């Protein structure tokens, strides 16, 4: 792990922590609306055992936002597969992001809102825009308002202006742009931080122009994001890492 990689990750983490603690000032957007609450929408879009690291990415962020003070009732957690209970998992009901296995990311206090085949492009966009079917319980809703600070984190396989869901469909950059535009028009956030960890990540928000939005991507157009920590015991890479 070189120093550039370390500094890139540290910079993003510090920015993320500062955002949750104080909010982000946007030069293109000024408002007198009071900050009212903080939310997180954390999405792992990958299926299959060899994508273990994507679930570990998401659960790592899940633990971080809880540690920084966002309670489960204000976190929407979406996991496309359950690596903890996969028959290939040598450590049942456990997920790790380090080779020493010091920390079980899954644990006993993970509140999962959408799992498996519930994690689709359609349902993801419903969560952002609030256009749920009447049968969906309020606990699965993003009940934000015009004073909310929201973190949106997505990880999985992507490319030029798309992110794969379940290896069967794609979220296009214009889908995300339209959803964020609707969120702003419906007063669903004051500040929105979007973090995307996938190949060519920055292209997914290349069309975004809504005010009050800050974006971070793990790679630019034409660049890949790389897995890290190949765990010979688990048998797969267990986390992704930003590469400077």
GULUM-732002 format. One record per atom (N, C-alpha, C, O): x, y, z; residue in three letters. Coordinates in steps of 0.02 Angstrom, whole numbers, plus 32768, in hexadecimal, padded with zeros to 4 digits. Example, Ala and Ser with C-alpha at 12.3 -4.5 7.8 and 13.67 -1.06 7.14 Angstrom:
BEGIN
82947EE48186ALA 82677F1F8186ALA 82947F5B8186ALA 82C87F5A81A7ALA 82827F908162SER 82AC7FCB8165SER 82858002818ASER 829E80398192SER 
END
This chain:
BEGIN
802B7FC58000UNK 800080008000UNK 802D803E8000UNK 805080498031UNK 802D80667FCBUNK 805A809F7FC8UNK 803C80DC7FEBUNK 800180DD7FFCUNK 8067810F7FF5UNK 8052814A801AUNK 801B81717FF7UNK 7FF0818F8016UNK 801D81707FB4UNK 7FEA81937F8DUNK 7FA681747F99UNK 7F7481977FA1UNK 7FA481317F9AUNK 7F66810D7FA6UNK 7F4C811D7FECUNK 7F10812A7FF6UNK 7F79811C801CUNK 7F66812C8061UNK 7F4881728067UNK 7F14817B8086UNK 7F6A81A38048UNK 7F5481E9804FUNK 7F1281F5802BUNK 7EE9821C8043UNK 7F0781D37FF3UNK 7EC881DA7FCFUNK 7E8E81C17FF9UNK 7E5A81E27FFEUNK 7E9681868017UNK 7E61816A8040UNK 7E548196807DUNK 7E1B81A2808FUNK 7E8B81AD809DUNK 7E8481D680D9UNK 7E5F821780CAUNK 7E35822D80F1UNK 7E7082368090UNK 7E4F8274807DUNK 7E04826A8075UNK 7DDC8292808EUNK 7DF082348053UNK 7DA982268049UNK 7D868218808BUNK 7D4E822F8096UNK 7DA781F380B7UNK 7D8781E380F7UNK 7D7E82228121UNK 7D4A822B8141UNK 7DB1824E8122UNK 7DAC828C8149UNK 7D7582B9812DUNK 7D5082D88153UNK 7D7082BC80EAUNK 7D3B82E480CCUNK 7CF782C980DEUNK 7CC982EE80EEUNK 7CF1828780DCUNK 7CB3826680EEUNK 7CA082748137UNK 7C6682838146UNK 7CD1826E8164UNK 7CC4827A81ABUNK 7CB082C281B7UNK 7C8282CF81DEUNK 7CD282F08196UNK 7CC18337819EUNK 7C7C83468184UNK 7C57836D81A3UNK 7C698327814DUNK 7C2783308131UNK 7BF1831B8162UNK 7BC08340816DUNK 7BFA82E18181UNK 7BC882C981B1UNK 7BC582F481EFUNK 7B9082FC820DUNK 7BFE83108203UNK 7C0083378241UNK 7BE6837E8238UNK 7BC383988264UNK 7BF6839D8200UNK 7BE883E481F9UNK 7BC083F781BBUNK 7BA5842E81B6UNK 7BBC83C9818AUNK 7B9C83DB814BUNK 7BCF83F8811CUNK 7C0784078130UNK 7BBC83FF80DCUNK 7BE9841780A9UNK 7BD08459808DUNK 7B95845F807CUNK 7BFC848A8088UNK 7BE984CA806BUNK 7BF384C78020UNK 7C2884B28008UNK 7BC084DA7FFAUNK 7BC484D97FB1UNK 7BC285207F97UNK 7B9485477FA6UNK 7BF585327F6FUNK 7BF985767F56UNK 7BC185857F25UNK 7BB185C07F1BUNK 7BA485517F07UNK 7B6F855C7ED6UNK 7B2A85597EF4UNK 7AF885607ED1UNK 7B27854F7F36UNK 7AE685457F55UNK 7AE485657F9AUNK 7B07854E7FC7UNK 7ABD85987FA2UNK 7AB785B87FE4UNK 7A6E85B57FFAUNK 7A4185C27FD2UNK 7A6385A28039UNK 7A1F859D8052UNK 7A1E85AC809CUNK 7A5085A280BFUNK 79E585C380B4UNK 79DD85CF80FBUNK 79BC8595811EUNK 79B08598815BUNK 79AE855F80F9UNK 798E85248117UNK 79BB8506814DUNK 79F784FC8142UNK 799E84F98186UNK 79C484DC81BEUNK 79D3849281B0UNK 79A9846F8194UNK 7A0E847C81C5UNK 7A1E843581C2UNK 79F4841281F6UNK 79F584248231UNK 79CF83DE81E2UNK 79A083BC820FUNK 79B583758223UNK 79AB8361825CUNK 79D3835181F5UNK 79E3830B8203UNK 7A1682F081D1UNK 7A248310819EUNK 7A3182B581E0UNK 7A63829481B5UNK 7A49824E81A3UNK 7A2D822A81CCUNK 7A54823C8164UNK 7A3F81FB814AUNK 7A7981DC8123UNK 7AA781FE810DUNK 7A768199811CUNK 7AA6817580F1UNK 7A80814180C9UNK 7A57811C80E4UNK 7A8F813E8089UNK 7A758109805DUNK 7AB380E38043UNK 7ADA80FF801DUNK 7ABA80A58058UNK 7AF6807D804AUNK 7AE28041801FUNK 7AB880198033UNK 7B01803C7FE4UNK 7AE9800B7FB2UNK 7B237FE17F97UNK 7B537FFB7F7CUNK 7B1D7F9F7FA0UNK 7B487F6F7F7FUNK 7B207F4E7F47UNK 7AED7F2E7F55UNK 7B357F567F09UNK 7B0D7F3F7ED1UNK 7B247EFC7EB5UNK 7B057EE27E86UNK 7B597EDE7ED2UNK 7B777EA27EB5UNK 7B5A7E627ED2UNK 7B487E5E7F0DUNK 7B587E307EA7UNK 7B437DED7EB9UNK 7B807DBF7EB3UNK 7BB47DD47E9AUNK 7B7B7D827EC9UNK 7BAD7D4D7EC3UNK 7BE57D547EF7UNK 7BF87D8B7F0BUNK 7BFE7D197F0CUNK 7C2F7D147F42UNK 7C707D3B7F33UNK 7C8C7D597F61UNK 7C877D3B7EF5UNK 7CC77D5B7EE6UNK 7CC37DA77EEBUNK 7CF57DCA7EE5UNK 7C877DC27EF8UNK 7C7F7E0A7F04UNK 7C787E197F4EUNK 7C5C7E4D7F61UNK 7C907DEC7F77UNK 7C907DF37FC1UNK 7CA57E397FD6UNK 7C877E578002UNK 7CDA7E547FB6UNK 7CF77E947FCBUNK 7CC57ECD7FC5UNK 7CC97EFE7FEBUNK 7C967EC97F97UNK 7C657EFF7F8FUNK 7C367F037FCBUNK 7C237F397FE2UNK 7C237EC87FE5UNK 7BFB7EC88022UNK 7C247EE2805DUNK 7C0B7F078087UNK 7C647ECE805FUNK 7C907EE68095UNK 7C997F318091UNK 7C9B7F5380C4UNK 7C9E7F4D8054UNK 7CA27F96804BUNK 7C667FB7806DUNK 7C6D7FE68094UNK 7C2B7F9E805CUNK 7BED7FBD8072UNK 7BE47FB680BEUNK 7BD07FE680DFUNK 7BF37F7C80D9UNK 7BEC7F728121UNK 7C207F9B8147UNK 7C147FB08180UNK 7C5A7FA88129UNK 7C8C7FD38149UNK 7C71801A8150UNK 7C7980398184UNK 7C518033811AUNK 7C338076811DUNK 7BF88077814EUNK 7BEE80A88172UNK 7BD380408150UNK 7B9A803A817EUNK 7BB1804381C6UNK 7B94806981EDUNK 7BE6801F81D9UNK 7C018025821DUNK 7C1B806C822AUNK 7C1480868261UNK 7C39808A81F7UNK 7C5580CD81FFUNK 7C1F8101820BUNK 7C26812A8239UNK 7BEA810081E4UNK 7BB6813381EEUNK 7B92812B8230UNK 7B7E815C824FUNK 7B8C80EC8247UNK 7B6E80E18289UNK 7B9C80FC82C0UNK 7B85811982F1UNK 7BDC80F182B7UNK 7C0D810982E8UNK 7C0E815682EAUNK 7C1C8173831FUNK 7BFF817582B2UNK 7BFF81BE82AEUNK 7BBB81DC82C2UNK 7BB2821882BFUNK 7B8C81B182D7UNK 7B4F81CB82F6UNK 7B0F81C482D0UNK 7ADB81DC82E7UNK 7B1081A48295UNK 7AD1819A8270UNK 7AB281588286UNK 7AD18123827EUNK 7A75815982A2UNK 7A56811C82BBUNK 7A3880F28282UNK 7A2F810A824BUNK 7A2A80B38292UNK 7A0F8085825FUNK 79CF809E823FUNK 79C380928203UNK 79A680C18265UNK 796780D98248UNK 7971810E8213UNK 7941812181F0UNK 79AE8127820DUNK 79BD815881D9UNK 79F2813F81A8UNK 7A1581658187UNK 79F880FD81A5UNK 7A2480DC8175UNK 79FC80AC814AUNK 79D880828164UNK 7A0180B38109UNK 79E3808380DAUNK 7A1C805780C0UNK 7A48806F809CUNK 7A1C801780D3UNK 7A517FE880C1UNK 7A367FB7808DUNK 7A057F948099UNK 7A577FB48053UNK 7A427F89801DUNK 7A7D7F5C8009UNK 7AB17F737FF4UNK 7A747F1A8012UNK 7AA87EE98001UNK 7A8C7EB77FCFUNK 7A5A7E957FDDUNK 7AAC7EB27F95UNK 7A927E877F60UNK 7A9C7E3D7F6DUNK 7A7A7E137F4FUNK 7ACA7E2B7F9AUNK 7AD57DE57FAAUNK 7AEA7DE07FF3UNK 7B007E118011UNK 7AE27DA68010UNK 7AF37D9B8057UNK 7B307D6F805CUNK 7B2B7D328063UNK 7B6B7D8E8058UNK 7BA97D68805CUNK 7BB27D4680A0UNK 7BD37D1280A4UNK 7B957D6380D4UNK 7B9C7D468117UNK 7B7F7D00811BUNK 7B997CD68140UNK 7B4B7CF380F5UNK 7B2A7CB280F8UNK 7B377C8880BAUNK 7B167C5480AFUNK 7B657C9D8090UNK 7B777C778054UNK 7B977C358069UNK 7BC07C338097UNK 7B867BFF8046UNK 7BA17BBD8058UNK 7BED7BB98050UNK 7C0D7B8C806CUNK 7C0A7BE78029UNK 7C537BE78020UNK 7C777C0B8059UNK 7CB47C08805DUNK 7C527C2C8083UNK 7C717C5380B8UNK 7C8B7C2680EFUNK 7C657C038111UNK 7CCC7C2680F8UNK 7CEC7BFE812CUNK 7CD97C158172UNK 7CDE7BEF81A2UNK 7CC37C548176UNK 7CB07C7281B7UNK 7C677C8681B4UNK 7C577CC081A6UNK 7C397C5881C1UNK 7BF17C6681BBUNK 7BDC7CA281E5UNK 7BF27CAB821EUNK 7BB07CCB81C7UNK 7B947D0681E8UNK 7BC97D3A81F9UNK 7BC07D648225UNK 7C017D3981D4UNK 7C367D6A81DFUNK 7C4F7D85819CUNK 7C537D60816AUNK 7C617DC5819CUNK 7C7E7DE58162UNK 7CB87E11817BUNK 7CB07E3581ACUNK 7CF27E0D8159UNK 7D2D7E31816FUNK 7D467E608138UNK 7D397E5680FDUNK 7D6B7E94814DUNK 7D8B7EC1811DUNK 7DD67EC5812AUNK 7DF87EF28110UNK 7DF17E968152UNK 7E397E95815FUNK 7E4F7E4D8167UNK 7E297E21817BUNK 7E8F7E418157UNK 7EA97DFD8158UNK 7EAF7DDF819EUNK 7EB17DA281A5UNK 7EB17E0981D0UNK 7EB77DF18215UNK 7E747DDB8233UNK 7E727DBD8268UNK 7E3E7DEC8210UNK 7DFA7DD98226UNK 7DEB7DF3826CUNK 7DC97DD38293UNK 7E047E2F827AUNK 7DFA7E4B82BCUNK 7DB27E6482C6UNK 7D997E6582FEUNK 7D937E788290UNK 7D517E978296UNK 7D1E7E758269UNK 7D277E74822CUNK 7CEA7E5A8286UNK 7CB37E3D8260UNK 7C837E75824EUNK 7C617E918279UNK 7C807E87820EUNK 7C577EBF81F7UNK 7C0C7EAF81FCUNK 7BE37EDC8202UNK 7BFC7E7081F9UNK 7BB57E5D81F9UNK 7B987E61823FUNK 7B687E87824AUNK 7BB37E3D826DUNK 7BA07E4382B4UNK 7B577E3682C1UNK 7B347E168298UNK 7B407E4E82FAUNK 7AFB7E42830FUNK 7ACD7E7E8306UNK 7A917E7A8312UNK 7AEA7EB682F1UNK 7AC27EF482F0UNK 7ABF7F1482ABUNK 7ABE7F5182A5UNK 7ABC7EEB8278UNK 7AB47F048234UNK 7A6A7F038222UNK 7A4B7ECE8220UNK 7A4E7F3D8215UNK 7A087F428201UNK 7A047F4D81B6UNK 7A117F83819DUNK 79F27F188193UNK 79F17F17814AUNK 79AC7F298131UNK 797A7F0B8145UNK 79A87F5A8104UNK 79677F7180EBUNK 79527F4F80AAUNK 79187F3C80A1UNK 79827F46807DUNK 79747F25803DUNK 79AB7EF18030UNK 79E67F018036UNK 79967EB4801EUNK 79C77E7F8014UNK 79B87E587FD5UNK 797F7E587FBDUNK 79EB7E387FBAUNK 79E17E0B7F82UNK 79BF7E2D7F47UNK 79D57E627F30UNK 798B7E0D7F2FUNK 796A7E267EF3UNK 793F7E647EFFUNK 79207E7E7ED0UNK 793D7E7C7F3DUNK 791E7EBD7F4AUNK 794C7EF77F33UNK 79357F2F7F2AUNK 798B7EE87F29UNK 79BB7F1B7F15UNK 79BC7F217ECAUNK 79E37EFF7EA7UNK 79907F4B7EB0UNK 798A7F567E68UNK 798F7FA17E5AUNK 798B7FCA7E87UNK 79997FB17E1BUNK 799B7FF87E07UNK 795A801A7E18UNK 795A80527E32UNK 79227FF97E0AUNK 78E080177E16UNK 78D680277E60UNK 78C0805E7E71UNK 78E67FF77E8CUNK 78DC80027ED4UNK 790D80367EEEUNK 78FA80607F18UNK 794A80357ED6UNK 797B80687EEAUNK 796380AE7EDAUNK 796880DB7F03UNK 794980B77E9EUNK 793080F97E8AUNK 78F1810C7EB2UNK 78E781477EC0UNK 78C880DB7EC4UNK 788E80E87EEFUNK 78A481017F33UNK 7886812F7F4FUNK 78DA80E37F4EUNK 78F480F97F8FUNK 790981427F8CUNK 78F9816A7FB8UNK 792E81557F57UNK 794681997F52UNK 790D81CB7F49UNK 790D82007F68UNK 78DE81BB7F1FUNK 78A981EA7F0EUNK 786C81E67F3BUNK 784282137F3AUNK 786781B17F63UNK 782E81A97F90UNK 77EF81907F6EUNK 77B981977F8AUNK 77F681747F33UNK 77BB815C7F0EUNK 77AF81127F1BUNK 77B280E97EECUNK 77A381007F58UNK 779980BB7F6BUNK 775180A47F5FUNK 772380CC7F5CUNK 774A80627F57UNK 770780447F58UNK 76EC80487F9FUNK 7713804A7FCFUNK 76AA80497FA6UNK 768B80547FE8UNK 769C801D801AUNK 769A80298056UNK 76AD7FE18002UNK 76BB7FA9802FUNK 77017FAC804FUNK 770F7F87807EUNK 772C7FD88036UNK 77707FDC8051UNK 776F80008095UNK 775780398099UNK 77877FDF80CAUNK 77857FFE810DUNK 77AF803D8111UNK 77E0804580ECUNK 779C806A813EUNK 77BF80AA8145UNK 780880A0815BUNK 783280CB814EUNK 78178069817AUNK 785C805B8190UNK 788C80528155UNK 78C88057815DUNK 786F80468119UNK 7898803F80DDUNK 7898807F80B3UNK 78B2807F807BUNK 787C80B480CDUNK 787880F380A9UNK 78B1812280BDUNK 78C7812180F6UNK 78C78149808EUNK 78F58181809CUNK 78CA81BD80ADUNK 78B381E18081UNK 78BF81C880EEUNK 789181FC8106UNK 78B6823E8113UNK 78B0825C8148UNK 78DC825380E2UNK 7903829080E7UNK 78D882CD80D7UNK 789F82C680C1UNK 78F4830980E3UNK 78D0834780D5UNK 7900837B80BAUNK 7939836C80ABUNK 78E883B880B4UNK 791183ED8094UNK 794E840180BEUNK 7979842580A5UNK 795183EB80FCUNK 798B83FA8126UNK 79B983BF8130UNK 79E883C38158UNK 79AF8389810CUNK 79D5834B8117UNK 7A19834D80F4UNK 7A20836780BDUNK 7A4B83308116UNK 7A8B832080F8UNK 7A8B82D580EAUNK 7A7F82AE8118UNK 7A9782C180ACUNK 7A93827B8099UNK 7AD58263807BUNK 7AF282848051UNK 7AEC82298092UNK 7B2382068072UNK 7B0681CE8047UNK 7ADF81A58060UNK 7B1781CD8007UNK 7B0581967FDAUNK 7B4581737FC5UNK 7B6F81917FA3UNK 7B4C81347FD9UNK 7B87810D7FC8UNK 7B7380D17F9EUNK 7B4380AE7FAEUNK 7B9780C77F66UNK 7B88808F7F39UNK 7BC9806B7F27UNK 7BFB808B7F18UNK 7BC880297F27UNK 7C0280027F13UNK 7BEB7FC57EEBUNK 7BB57FAA7EF6UNK 7C157FB07EBCUNK 7C057F787E91UNK 7C2E7F7B7E52UNK 7C657F967E52UNK 7C137F607E1BUNK 7C347F627DDBUNK 7C177F9A7DB1UNK 7BDA7FA17DABUNK 7C427FC37D93UNK 7C2B7FFA7D6AUNK 7C5680047D2DUNK 7C887FE17D22UNK 7C4180357D06UNK 7C6680487CC9UNK 7C56808F7CB8UNK 7C4380B77CE3UNK 7C5D80A07C79UNK 7C5380E57C63UNK 7C0980F77C69UNK 7BE080E57C3EUNK 7BF7811C7C9EUNK 7BB481367CABUNK 7B8181007CBDUNK 7B4681087CAEUNK 7B9880C97CDCUNK 7B6780977CF4UNK 7B8380727D30UNK 7BC0806F7D3BUNK 7B5480567D58UNK 7B65802B7D90UNK 7B377FEE7D8CUNK 7AFA7FF47D88UNK 7B557FB27D8DUNK 7B2E7F757D88UNK 7B0A7F657DC9UNK 7B247F707DFFUNK 7ACD7F4C7DC2UNK 7AA77F317DFAUNK 7A9B7EE77DEEUNK 7A7F7ED47DBBUNK 7AB17EBD7E1DUNK 7AA57E757E1AUNK 7AC17E547DDAUNK 7AAD7E1D7DC9UNK 7AEE7E767DB8UNK 7B0B7E5C7D7AUNK 7AD67E507D45UNK 7AE07E287D17UNK 7A9C7E717D4CUNK 7A657E657D1CUNK 7A477EA57D00UNK 7A257EA37CCDUNK 7A527EDE7D21UNK 7A387F1E7D09UNK 7A687F557D1DUNK 7A957F4B7D45UNK 7A5D7F917D01UNK 7A8B7FC87D0CUNK 7A6880077D22UNK 7A3380187D08UNK 7A86802A7D51UNK 7A72806E7D61UNK 7A9C809C7D35UNK 7AD9809C7D39UNK 7A7A80C37D0BUNK 7A9D80F17CDEUNK 7AA781357D01UNK 7A8381467D2FUNK 7AD9815A7CEAUNK 7AE6819C7D08UNK 7AAA81CA7D03UNK 7A9E81F27D30UNK 7A8481C57CCDUNK 7A4981F07CC6UNK 7A1281DC7CF7UNK 79EA82067D0BUNK 7A10819B7D0BUNK 79E081867D3EUNK 79F081A77D80UNK 79C381C17DA2UNK 7A2F81A67D93UNK 7A4481C57DD2UNK 7A3982107DD0UNK 7A22822E7E00UNK 7A4A822F7D97UNK 7A4182787D90UNK 79F8828B7D98UNK 79E882BB7DBBUNK 79CB82657D79UNK 798482747D7DUNK 796A826A7DC4UNK 794182917DDCUNK 798282357DE6UNK 796C82277E2BUNK 7981825F7E5AUNK 795A82767E84UNK 79BF82767E53UNK 79D882AC7E7EUNK 79B282ED7E70UNK 79A483147E9EUNK 79A382F97E31UNK 797C83357E1EUNK 793783337E3FUNK 792083657E5AUNK 791782F87E3EUNK 78D682F07E5FUNK 78DD82FB7EAAUNK 78B2831B7EC9UNK 791282E17EC8UNK 791C82E97F0FUNK 792183337F21UNK 7905834A7F53UNK 794583597EF9UNK 794D83A07F06UNK 790A83C57EFDUNK 78F983F07F26UNK 78E583B47EC9UNK 78A583D47EBCUNK 787283C47EF4UNK 784783ED7F03UNK 787883897F12UNK 784983747F46UNK 786383847F8CUNK 7848836E7FBEUNK 789A83AC7F8FUNK 78B783C27FCFUNK 78C983877FFCUNK 78B683858037UNK 78ED83577FE0UNK 7900831B8005UNK 7947831F8021UNK 795D82F08043UNK 796C83558014UNK 79AD835D8033UNK 79C383A68030UNK 79AD83CD8005UNK 79EF83B7805EUNK 7A1283F7805CUNK 7A5783ED803CUNK 7A6A84138010UNK 7A7B83BA8053UNK 7ABC83A88037UNK 7ABD835D802BUNK 7AA783368054UNK 7AD8834A7FF1UNK 7ADC83037FDEUNK 7B2482F37FCBUNK 7B4083117F9DUNK 7B4182C37FEEUNK 7B8482AB7FDEUNK 7B7E82667FBDUNK 7B6482377FDBUNK 7B9682617F7FUNK 7B9382227F5AUNK 7BD982057F54UNK 7C0682267F39UNK 7BE381C87F6EUNK 7C2281A57F69UNK 7C1781667F3FUNK 7BEB813D7F4FUNK 7C3D815E7F09UNK 7C3781247EDEUNK 7C7A81007EDAUNK 7CAD811E7ECAUNK 7C7A80BF7EEAUNK 7CB780967EEAUNK 7CAE805F7EB7UNK 7C9480297EC6UNK 7CC5806C7E7AUNK 7CC0803D7E43UNK 7CEF80547E0CUNK 7D0C808A7E11UNK 7CF7802D7DD8UNK 7D1F80437D9FUNK 7CFD807E7D7DUNK 7CC0807F7D75UNK 7D2580AF7D67UNK 7D0C80EB7D45UNK 7CD4810D7D6DUNK 7CA381267D51UNK 7CDD810E7DAFUNK 7CA981257DDDUNK 7C91816C7DCFUNK 7C5581797DD2UNK 7CBF81997DC0UNK 7CAD81DF7DB8UNK 7C7D81EB7D7EUNK 7C5A821E7D7DUNK 7C7B81BD7D4EUNK 7C4E81C77D15UNK 7C0581BF7D28UNK 7BD981D77D05UNK 7BF7819D7D61UNK 7BB281917D75UNK 7B9081D27D88UNK 7B5381D87D82UNK 7BB582037DA1UNK 7B9782437DB3UNK 7BAE827C7D86UNK 7BAC82B67D9AUNK 7BC5826B7D4AUNK 7BDF829E7D1DUNK 7BAA82CF7D04UNK 7BBB83067CEFUNK 7B6B82BA7D06UNK 7B3582E67CEEUNK 7B12830D7D26UNK 7AE683357D18UNK 7B2683027D64UNK 7B0583227D9CUNK 7B12836E7D9DUNK 7B4B83847D97UNK 7ADD83947DA5UNK 7AE383DC7DA9UNK 7AB983F97DE2UNK 7AB984367DECUNK 7A9883D07E07UNK 7A6D83E87E3EUNK 7A9884097E74UNK 7ACE83F07E84UNK 7A8284427E8FUNK 7AA784647EC4UNK 7AA7843D7F05UNK 7A7984167F13UNK 7ADB84477F2DUNK 7ADF84277F6EUNK 7AF783DF7F6BUNK 7AED83BA7F9BUNK 7B1783CC7F34UNK 7B2E83877F2BUNK 7B7B83857F26UNK 7B9883AA7EFEUNK 7B9A835A7F4EUNK 7BE2834F7F4BUNK 7BEE83077F37UNK 7BCB82DA7F50UNK 7C1E82FA7F0AUNK 7C2982B67EF1UNK 7C7182A17EFAUNK 7C9F82C97EF3UNK 7C7B82617F09UNK 7CBD82427F0EUNK 7CBB81FF7EEAUNK 7C8F81D77EF7UNK 7CEB81F47EBDUNK 7CEF81B47E9AUNK 7D3381957EA4UNK 7D6581B97EAAUNK 7D3681527EA5UNK 7D7581307EB0UNK 7DA0812C7E71UNK 7DD981187E73UNK 7D8481407E37UNK 7DA9813F7DF8UNK 7D89816F7DC7UNK 7D4E81807DCCUNK 7DB181857D97UNK 7D9A81B17D62UNK 7D8881887D24UNK 7D8F814B7D23UNK 7D7181AA7CEFUNK 7D6181887CB1UNK 7D9F81667C95UNK 7DD581837C92UNK 7D9781277C82UNK 7DCE81007C68UNK 7DFA80E07C9CUNK 7E2980BD7C8CUNK 7DEA80EB7CDDUNK 7E1280CE7D13UNK 7DEC80967D36UNK 7DAF80967D38UNK 7E1180677D51UNK 7DF480317D79UNK 7DFD803E7DC3UNK 7E2A80637DD7UNK 7DD280217DEBUNK 7DDB801E7E33UNK 7DF17FD77E44UNK 7DDA7FA77E26UNK 7E1C7FD17E75UNK 7E3D7F917E81UNK 7E2A7F727EC4UNK 7E1E7F957EF5UNK 7E277F2F7EC4UNK 7E1C7F0C7F02UNK 7E5D7F0C7F2BUNK 7E937F157F10UNK 7E567F017F6CUNK 7E8F7F037F99UNK 7E867ECD7FCEUNK 7E4E7EB77FDBUNK 7EBC7EB87FEDUNK 7EBA7E868022UNK 7E9E7E448009UNK 7E677E30801CUNK 7EC27E217FDEUNK 7EAE7DDD7FCCUNK 7EB87DB08008UNK 7EF07DA7801FUNK 7E827D948021UNK 7E847D6B805EUNK 7E847D218049UNK 7E517D078033UNK 7EBD7D018051UNK 7EC37CBB803CUNK 7E977C8D8066UNK 7E827C58804FUNK 7E887CA280A3UNK 7E5E7C7A80CFUNK 7E157C7C80B9UNK 7DF47C4880B5UNK 7DFC7CB880ACUNK 7DB77CC08094UNK 7DB37CAA804BUNK 7D807C8E8036UNK 7DE87CB68025UNK 7DEA7CA07FE0UNK 7DDC7CD47FABUNK 7DDC7CC67F70UNK 7DD07D127FC1UNK 7DC07D497F93UNK 7DDE7D8A7FAEUNK 7DF57D8C7FE7UNK 7DDE7DBE7F85UNK 7DF07E007F9DUNK 7DB97E197FCBUNK 7D7E7E0D7FBEUNK 7DCC7E3B8001UNK 7D9B7E4C8034UNK 7D8B7E968039UNK 7D627EAA8062UNK 7DAB7EBF8010UNK 7D997F068010UNK 7DB57F277FD1UNK 7DE67F0E7FB4UNK 7D987F5E7FBCUNK 7DB37F887F87UNK 7DD97FC17FA6UNK 7DD07FD17FE1UNK 7E047FE17F7EUNK 7E2B80187F9AUNK 7E35804C7F64UNK 7E40803C7F29UNK 7E33808C7F78UNK 7E3F80C37F49UNK 7E8880C27F34UNK 7EB580B77F5DUNK 7E9480CD7EF5UNK 7ED880CD7EDBUNK 7EE981127EC0UNK 7EC6812B7E94UNK 7F1D81317EDBUNK 7F3081747EC5UNK 7F5B81737E87UNK 7F6F81A77E6FUNK 
END
